[in-house]
């Protein structure tokens, strides 16, 4: 008798435990999602793509807009803070590549945006106080910054060779863009700088593709964009 009663209690306890695990009523009127970390990669990739896209647009003087000031807020908040959040979330998911790349490029976007904010004094340090025009030293300073990021981006590219083709292509073309920018500023050639902006559109395309594939895939929509998965190439 006691054995039967004990079995019934166990069944009731199991049923209550299962209900707690499968029923989420904390968001009434919303789809039920069991508590787990979302995929941060789409946020990181789309914010990266948007930043590169806007920099390329202003760099090419689209619609007569050449001053980069209009993109500062996007670079800081979307390309910086949002991408940094994606990087921190990648730490929790155990993705070392995503955590490093997103956090690093978030820092780069914020640093780039701060150059054009007068209060930082960056541009003032490379401006002739008499004429108010930029000194030749400014281009060389930008070149040094970009050469450093070129080296870092090449390191990221090698690390991505076990991820996907879309990510590898994103980083390869970003390497090319960084190198062209660095060379253009070093030699003072506007045509090379313009070419780098054209490459930037290719970077943005592949980054948008990769981010959209993660956002639309996994059953979220009926659309599954191919990314060229390279994870199967990893040695056992």
C-alpha positions as CSV (number, residue, x, y, z in Angstrom):
1,X,0.0,0.0,0.0
2,X,2.8,2.4,1.0
3,X,4.7,1.4,-2.2
4,X,1.7,2.3,-4.4
5,X,1.3,5.6,-2.6
6,X,5.0,6.4,-3.0
7,X,4.7,5.7,-6.8
8,X,1.8,8.1,-7.1
9,X,3.7,10.8,-5.3
10,X,6.6,10.3,-7.6
11,X,4.4,10.6,-10.7
12,X,2.8,13.8,-9.4
13,X,6.2,15.3,-8.6
14,X,7.5,14.4,-12.1
15,X,4.4,15.9,-13.7
16,X,4.9,19.2,-11.7
17,X,8.6,19.3,-12.6
18,X,7.8,18.7,-16.3
19,X,5.2,21.5,-16.2
20,X,7.7,23.9,-14.7
21,X,10.2,23.1,-17.4
22,X,7.8,23.3,-20.4
23,X,5.4,26.1,-19.5
24,X,6.6,29.7,-19.5
25,X,3.9,32.1,-18.6
26,X,6.1,35.1,-17.8
27,X,5.4,36.7,-21.1
28,X,1.6,36.4,-21.7
29,X,0.6,37.0,-25.3
30,X,4.1,36.3,-26.5
31,X,5.5,33.1,-28.1
32,X,6.9,30.6,-25.6
33,X,10.7,30.4,-25.7
34,X,12.3,28.3,-23.1
35,X,15.1,30.1,-21.3
36,X,18.4,29.9,-23.1
37,X,20.8,32.3,-24.7
38,X,19.9,33.6,-28.2
39,X,22.4,33.5,-31.1
40,X,24.4,36.8,-30.9
41,X,26.1,36.3,-34.2
42,X,23.4,38.0,-36.4
43,X,23.5,41.2,-34.2
44,X,27.3,41.3,-34.4
45,X,27.5,40.7,-38.1
46,X,24.7,43.1,-39.1
47,X,26.1,45.9,-37.0
48,X,29.5,45.3,-38.5
49,X,28.0,45.3,-42.0
50,X,26.0,48.5,-41.4
51,X,29.1,50.3,-40.1
52,X,31.2,49.3,-43.1
53,X,28.4,50.2,-45.5
54,X,28.0,53.7,-44.1
55,X,31.7,54.4,-44.1
56,X,31.9,53.3,-47.7
57,X,29.0,55.5,-48.7
58,X,30.4,58.7,-47.1
59,X,33.9,57.8,-48.4
60,X,32.7,57.7,-51.9
61,X,30.8,61.0,-51.5
62,X,27.4,59.4,-52.2
63,X,24.7,62.1,-52.9
64,X,27.4,64.7,-52.2
65,X,27.8,63.6,-48.6
66,X,31.5,63.4,-47.8
67,X,31.7,64.5,-44.1
68,X,31.6,61.3,-41.9
69,X,29.9,63.1,-39.0
70,X,26.5,61.8,-39.9
71,X,27.5,58.2,-39.1
72,X,29.1,58.9,-35.8
73,X,26.1,58.0,-33.7
74,X,25.5,54.7,-35.7
75,X,29.2,53.8,-35.3
76,X,29.1,54.3,-31.5
77,X,25.7,52.8,-30.7
78,X,25.1,50.2,-33.3
79,X,28.5,49.4,-34.6
80,X,30.0,49.9,-31.2
81,X,27.8,49.1,-28.2
82,X,25.5,46.6,-29.9
83,X,28.4,44.8,-31.5
84,X,30.2,44.7,-28.2
85,X,27.1,43.2,-26.5
86,X,27.2,40.5,-29.2
87,X,30.8,39.9,-28.4
88,X,30.2,39.5,-24.7
89,X,27.3,37.1,-25.4
90,X,29.6,35.0,-27.6
91,X,31.9,34.6,-24.5
92,X,28.9,32.9,-22.7
93,X,28.2,30.6,-25.7
94,X,31.8,29.5,-25.8
95,X,32.6,31.0,-29.2
96,X,36.1,32.4,-28.9
97,X,36.2,33.6,-32.5
98,X,32.9,35.5,-32.3
99,X,33.7,36.9,-28.8
100,X,37.1,38.2,-30.0
101,X,36.1,39.5,-33.4
102,X,32.9,41.3,-32.4
103,X,34.4,42.9,-29.3
104,X,37.5,44.0,-31.2
105,X,35.6,45.6,-34.2
106,X,33.2,47.2,-31.7
107,X,36.2,48.9,-30.1
108,X,37.5,49.9,-33.6
109,X,34.1,51.5,-34.6
110,X,33.9,53.5,-31.4
111,X,37.6,54.6,-31.7
112,X,37.0,55.6,-35.4
113,X,33.9,57.6,-34.5
114,X,35.7,59.4,-31.6
115,X,38.2,60.8,-34.1
116,X,35.6,63.1,-35.5
117,X,34.2,64.3,-32.2
118,X,35.8,67.7,-31.5
119,X,35.9,67.1,-27.7
120,X,38.4,64.3,-28.1
121,X,41.1,66.6,-29.6
122,X,42.2,64.0,-32.1
123,X,41.7,66.0,-35.2
124,X,42.8,69.2,-33.4
125,X,46.2,67.6,-32.8
126,X,46.7,67.2,-36.5
127,X,45.3,70.6,-37.6
128,X,47.3,73.7,-38.5
129,X,46.3,76.3,-35.9
130,X,47.0,79.1,-38.4
131,X,45.1,77.9,-41.5
132,X,42.8,75.4,-39.8
133,X,43.6,72.8,-42.4
134,X,44.7,69.2,-41.6
135,X,48.4,68.6,-41.4
136,X,50.0,66.0,-43.7
137,X,50.8,64.1,-40.5
138,X,47.1,63.2,-40.2
139,X,47.1,60.9,-43.2
140,X,50.2,59.1,-41.8
141,X,48.6,58.8,-38.4
142,X,45.5,57.2,-40.0
143,X,47.8,54.9,-42.0
144,X,49.5,53.6,-38.9
145,X,46.1,52.9,-37.3
146,X,44.9,51.0,-40.3
147,X,48.1,49.0,-40.7
148,X,47.7,47.8,-37.1
149,X,44.1,46.8,-37.8
150,X,45.1,45.1,-41.1
151,X,47.5,42.8,-39.1
152,X,44.7,42.1,-36.6
153,X,42.2,41.4,-39.3
154,X,44.5,38.9,-41.0
155,X,44.8,37.0,-37.7
156,X,41.0,36.9,-37.5
157,X,40.8,35.7,-41.1
158,X,43.0,32.7,-40.4
159,X,40.9,31.9,-37.3
160,X,37.7,31.9,-39.4
161,X,38.9,29.3,-41.8
162,X,37.0,26.6,-39.8
163,X,33.8,28.7,-39.6
164,X,32.1,29.4,-43.0
165,X,32.9,30.6,-46.5
166,X,30.7,33.7,-46.0
167,X,32.6,34.7,-42.9
168,X,36.0,34.0,-44.5
169,X,35.1,36.1,-47.5
170,X,33.9,38.9,-45.3
171,X,37.2,39.1,-43.5
172,X,39.3,38.5,-46.6
173,X,37.7,41.5,-48.3
174,X,38.0,43.5,-45.1
175,X,41.7,42.7,-45.0
176,X,41.9,44.1,-48.6
177,X,39.9,47.2,-47.7
178,X,42.1,47.9,-44.7
179,X,45.3,47.4,-46.7
180,X,44.1,49.7,-49.5
181,X,43.1,52.4,-47.0
182,X,46.5,52.1,-45.2
183,X,48.4,52.3,-48.6
184,X,46.2,55.2,-49.8
185,X,46.8,57.3,-46.7
186,X,50.5,56.4,-46.7
187,X,51.1,57.6,-50.2
188,X,48.3,60.2,-50.3
189,X,46.6,58.6,-53.3
190,X,42.8,59.4,-53.5
191,X,42.2,56.8,-56.2
192,X,43.4,54.0,-53.9
193,X,41.2,55.4,-51.1
194,X,38.3,55.4,-53.5
195,X,39.0,51.8,-54.5
196,X,39.0,50.8,-50.8
197,X,35.5,52.2,-50.4
198,X,34.4,50.1,-53.3
199,X,35.8,47.0,-51.6
200,X,33.9,48.1,-48.5
201,X,30.6,47.4,-50.3
202,X,31.7,43.9,-50.9
203,X,32.6,43.5,-47.3
204,X,29.2,44.8,-46.3
205,X,27.5,42.4,-48.7
206,X,29.1,39.3,-47.3
207,X,28.6,40.5,-43.7
208,X,24.9,41.2,-44.4
209,X,24.6,37.8,-46.0
210,X,26.2,36.0,-43.0
211,X,24.1,37.9,-40.5
212,X,20.9,37.4,-42.4
213,X,21.6,33.7,-42.8
214,X,21.8,33.4,-39.0
215,X,18.7,35.5,-38.4
216,X,16.5,33.8,-41.0
217,X,17.8,30.3,-40.5
218,X,17.2,27.6,-37.9
219,X,13.5,27.5,-38.7
220,X,12.9,31.2,-37.9
221,X,11.7,31.7,-41.5
222,X,11.3,29.6,-44.6
223,X,14.5,31.1,-46.0
224,X,17.8,29.4,-45.5
225,X,20.7,31.2,-47.0
226,X,23.8,29.0,-47.7
227,X,27.0,30.1,-45.9
228,X,29.4,27.4,-47.0
229,X,29.9,25.6,-43.6
230,X,33.5,24.8,-43.0
231,X,33.1,23.3,-39.5
232,X,33.2,19.7,-41.0
233,X,36.8,20.5,-42.1
234,X,38.0,20.5,-38.5
235,X,40.3,17.7,-37.6
236,X,38.8,15.0,-35.4
